[in-house]
């Protein structure tokens, strides 16, 4: 992957994460949620995502930075560590 492609990919992911976080803040979601529940909430707020898998991928990558906690249960649940859900 070329260096500029890598940065473009990171910027897109960061944008996806901000869209997810913004919707969860607006919805005042205070409990951990599954990727499918988050996808449904995004859809209700007019934000399009390809799939629950895409939501899980974005949040899983953010978990590596400490912004999101992945609760490894069946199914996985996601909690934002800044107090929103």
C-alpha positions as CSV (number, residue, x, y, z in Angstrom):
1,X,0.0,0.0,0.0
2,X,1.4,3.4,-0.9
3,X,2.0,5.8,1.9
4,X,-0.8,8.3,0.8
5,X,-3.3,5.4,0.4
6,X,-2.5,4.4,4.0
7,X,-3.2,7.9,5.3
8,X,-6.4,8.2,3.3
9,X,-7.6,4.8,4.7
10,X,-6.9,6.0,8.3
11,X,-8.7,9.3,7.6
12,X,-11.8,7.4,6.4
13,X,-11.8,5.1,9.4
14,X,-11.5,8.1,11.7
15,X,-14.4,9.7,10.0
16,X,-16.5,6.5,10.3
17,X,-15.6,6.4,14.0
18,X,-16.7,10.0,14.5
19,X,-20.0,9.4,12.7
20,X,-20.7,6.4,15.0
21,X,-19.7,8.3,18.2
22,X,-21.8,11.3,17.1
23,X,-25.0,9.2,16.6
24,X,-24.5,7.4,19.9
25,X,-24.1,10.8,21.7
26,X,-27.3,12.1,20.1
27,X,-29.2,9.0,21.0
28,X,-27.8,9.1,24.5
29,X,-26.9,5.5,24.3
30,X,-25.5,4.6,27.8
31,X,-25.3,0.8,27.6
32,X,-22.8,-1.4,25.6
33,X,-24.3,-2.3,22.2
34,X,-23.8,-4.9,19.6
35,X,-22.6,-3.9,16.1
36,X,-26.0,-4.7,14.8
37,X,-27.7,-2.5,17.3
38,X,-25.3,0.3,16.5
39,X,-26.0,-0.2,12.8
40,X,-29.7,0.0,13.3
41,X,-29.3,3.2,15.3
42,X,-27.1,4.7,12.6
43,X,-29.7,3.9,10.0
44,X,-32.4,5.5,12.2
45,X,-30.3,8.7,12.2
46,X,-29.7,8.7,8.4
47,X,-26.1,7.4,8.6
48,X,-25.3,4.7,6.1
49,X,-22.9,1.9,6.8
50,X,-22.3,-1.2,4.7
51,X,-22.9,-3.7,7.4
52,X,-22.6,-4.6,11.1
53,X,-19.2,-6.1,10.2
54,X,-18.0,-2.7,9.1
55,X,-19.2,-1.1,12.3
56,X,-17.4,-3.9,14.3
57,X,-14.2,-3.3,12.2
58,X,-14.2,0.4,12.9
59,X,-14.8,0.0,16.6
60,X,-12.3,-2.9,16.9
61,X,-9.6,-0.7,15.4
62,X,-10.5,2.1,17.8
63,X,-10.3,-0.4,20.7
64,X,-6.5,-0.6,19.9
65,X,-6.3,3.1,20.8
66,X,-8.2,2.8,24.0
67,X,-11.3,4.8,22.8
68,X,-13.6,1.7,22.8
69,X,-13.9,-1.3,25.0
70,X,-14.8,-4.6,23.3
71,X,-16.8,-6.8,25.6
72,X,-16.0,-10.3,24.3
73,X,-19.3,-12.0,24.8
74,X,-21.7,-13.6,22.4
75,X,-22.3,-11.4,20.6
76,X,-19.5,-8.9,21.1
77,X,-20.6,-5.5,22.6
78,X,-18.9,-2.2,22.3
79,X,-18.6,0.6,24.9
80,X,-17.1,4.0,24.4
81,X,-14.7,4.8,27.2
82,X,-15.3,8.5,27.2
83,X,-18.7,8.0,28.9
84,X,-20.9,7.6,25.9
85,X,-22.4,4.1,26.0
